[in-house]
Amino acid sequence: MPDFSRLALNSATTKKWTLAEAVDGCVRAGIPAIGPWRDIVADAGLDKAARLIKDAGLRVSSLCRGGFLTAADPEGLAAALADNRAAILEAVALGTQELFLVVGGLAPGEKDVVAARRRVSERLEDLVPFAVEHGVRLVLEPLHPMYAADRALISTLGQALDLAAPYAPSAVGVAVDTFHVWWDPELKEQIERAGRERRIASYQVCDFNLPIAADALLSRGMMGDGVIDFATIGTWVRDAGYTGDIEVEIFNQDIWDADGHAVLETMKQRYADLVLPFS
């Protein structure tokens, strides 16, 4: 039998499921961990969500997401900080130390990328003490460059590590998401660096499908359906010392429209064939 002890379902993969349905699906499939998004936690209610997951015996691999730290106006800045502090407290309630941050893109009408990135750095200075106080690590997730303008001005693992550098590894880590970083010519060296710096907080897997979907957010695919070399990237992550959960996070309309239990069975098989041997 394949060892699924590190496999985690990111709830985005079964987007139509409620949290209760996703928890039940994990239990039925023998998947021991779940990474919920905040929207389905809110729909369930935070206290109920925490009980659901705990009573099912599941680990919470991460919470998605905080971030969007690039507002240029005082009101937007205050709202972003308040939302991120709330996300940190939600992570505590759910029993996870890992809170993903998607840092945000350009402010409306803005074209100054340098200034927007500087605001991300400044907002980390504001948030890290609060996160540390509550035992939560902020996980910087670089996104593919096609999302730079509106979602994440961090596009490479190297950029994420540079932003994390002023802080302890227990305070700020990085995510290696195959969809977002597979293309980076410096990926091997930056994964090695992340390992040396003890900053790999999460390894997320899914494939990069072609052609790009009309909505670029939906171009993720099941492992094996696209262009990503999971053997090579997985080996680099393993050799960097990462031993934590491996989340499958897929945004894909066809997968969302399919039967969720069937999706989990396919996910397990692709994980066993393409990811597990190199982890």
BELVEN-V860410 format. One record per residue. N is the residue number from 1. RES is the residue in one letter. PHI is phi as a letter, one per 30 degrees, with the letter a starting at -180 (999 if undefined). PSI is psi in whole degrees, 0 to 359 (* if undefined). Layout:
BEGIN
[[N/RES/PHI/PSI] [N/RES/PHI/PSI]]
END
This chain:
BEGIN
[[1/M/999/135] [2/P/d/152] [3/D/c/108] [4/F/c/18] [5/S/d/341] [6/R/c/0] [7/L/d/136] [8/A/b/140] [9/L/c/119] [10/N/d/130] [11/S/d/345] [12/A/d/335] [13/T/d/329] [14/T/c/62] [15/K/e/329] [16/K/d/348] [17/W/d/143] [18/T/d/171] [19/L/d/318] [20/A/d/320] [21/E/d/321] [22/A/d/319] [23/V/d/314] [24/D/d/320] [25/G/d/319] [26/C/d/315] [27/V/d/314] [28/R/d/324] [29/A/d/353] [30/G/i/31] [31/I/c/120] [32/P/d/354] [33/A/b/152] [34/I/b/141] [35/G/c/94] [36/P/d/152] [37/W/d/154] [38/R/d/333] [39/D/d/319] [40/I/d/336] [41/V/d/316] [42/A/d/320] [43/D/d/322] [44/A/d/334] [45/G/j/132] [46/L/e/311] [47/D/d/317] [48/K/d/321] [49/A/d/315] [50/A/d/319] [51/R/d/318] [52/L/e/311] [53/I/d/316] [54/K/d/314] [55/D/d/333] [56/A/d/351] [57/G/i/22] [58/L/c/150] [59/R/d/152] [60/V/c/108] [61/S/d/328] [62/S/a/170] [63/L/b/130] [64/C/c/129] [65/R/a/160] [66/G/c/199] [67/G/j/214] [68/F/h/66] [69/L/c/13] [70/T/c/10] [71/A/e/139] [72/A/c/348] [73/D/c/154] [74/P/e/321] [75/E/d/316] [76/G/d/322] [77/L/d/313] [78/A/d/319] [79/A/d/319] [80/A/d/315] [81/L/d/318] [82/A/d/318] [83/D/d/321] [84/N/d/323] [85/R/d/321] [86/A/d/320] [87/A/d/322] [88/I/d/316] [89/L/d/326] [90/E/d/319] [91/A/e/317] [92/V/d/314] [93/A/d/326] [94/L/d/348] [95/G/i/28] [96/T/c/147] [97/Q/c/355] [98/E/c/114] [99/L/c/115] [100/F/d/140] [101/L/c/121] [102/V/c/110] [103/V/d/341] [104/G/j/162] [105/G/c/210] [106/L/d/145] [107/A/d/157] [108/P/e/127] [109/G/i/358] [110/E/d/149] [111/K/b/2] [112/D/d/91] [113/V/d/322] [114/V/d/315] [115/A/d/320] [116/A/d/319] [117/R/d/324] [118/R/d/323] [119/R/d/326] [120/V/e/313] [121/S/d/318] [122/E/d/323] [123/R/d/328] [124/L/d/320] [125/E/e/324] [126/D/d/322] [127/L/d/328] [128/V/e/315] [129/P/e/320] [130/F/d/318] [131/A/d/315] [132/V/d/318] [133/E/e/328] [134/H/c/7] [135/G/i/30] [136/V/c/136] [137/R/c/131] [138/L/d/126] [139/V/c/108] [140/L/d/125] [141/E/c/110] [142/P/d/137] [143/L/c/154] [144/H/e/144] [145/P/e/337] [146/M/d/348] [147/Y/c/8] [148/A/d/319] [149/A/d/323] [150/D/c/348] [151/R/b/316] [152/A/a/113] [153/L/d/2] [154/I/c/117] [155/S/c/344] [156/T/b/156] [157/L/d/324] [158/G/d/317] [159/Q/d/317] [160/A/d/317] [161/L/d/323] [162/D/d/320] [163/L/d/326] [164/A/d/339] [165/A/e/324] [166/P/d/351] [167/Y/c/159] [168/A/d/149] [169/P/e/333] [170/S/d/346] [171/A/c/318] [172/V/b/122] [173/G/b/188] [174/V/b/156] [175/A/c/140] [176/V/c/104] [177/D/c/115] [178/T/e/322] [179/F/e/321] [180/H/d/333] [181/V/c/359] [182/W/e/331] [183/W/d/345] [184/D/d/119] [185/P/d/345] [186/E/c/15] [187/L/d/315] [188/K/e/311] [189/E/d/323] [190/Q/d/327] [191/I/d/319] [192/E/d/317] [193/R/d/315] [194/A/e/322] [195/G/d/314] [196/R/e/322] [197/E/d/0] [198/R/h/44] [199/R/c/358] [200/I/d/110] [201/A/c/340] [202/S/a/145] [203/Y/b/115] [204/Q/c/139] [205/V/b/141] [206/C/a/174] [207/D/c/166] [208/F/c/106] [209/N/d/147] [210/L/b/147] [211/P/d/160] [212/I/d/135] [213/A/d/158] [214/A/e/321] [215/D/c/107] [216/A/e/338] [217/L/d/338] [218/L/c/22] [219/S/c/2] [220/R/d/151] [221/G/b/168] [222/M/d/143] [223/M/e/131] [224/G/j/349] [225/D/c/354] [226/G/b/217] [227/V/c/0] [228/I/d/139] [229/D/c/89] [230/F/d/330] [231/A/d/313] [232/T/d/309] [233/I/d/318] [234/G/d/321] [235/T/d/318] [236/W/d/316] [237/V/d/316] [238/R/d/312] [239/D/d/340] [240/A/d/355] [241/G/j/7] [242/Y/d/128] [243/T/b/12] [244/G/d/192] [245/D/d/152] [246/I/c/109] [247/E/c/140] [248/V/c/116] [249/E/b/114] [250/I/b/127] [251/F/c/108] [252/N/a/122] [253/Q/d/320] [254/D/d/320] [255/I/d/320] [256/W/d/327] [257/D/d/346] [258/A/d/167] [259/D/d/127] [260/G/d/320] [261/H/d/323] [262/A/d/322] [263/V/d/317] [264/L/d/324] [265/E/d/318] [266/T/d/318] [267/M/e/315] [268/K/d/318] [269/Q/d/316] [270/R/d/322] [271/Y/d/314] [272/A/d/324] [273/D/d/321] [274/L/c/336] [275/V/c/308] [276/L/e/317] [277/P/d/346] [278/F/c/21] [279/S/b/*]]
END
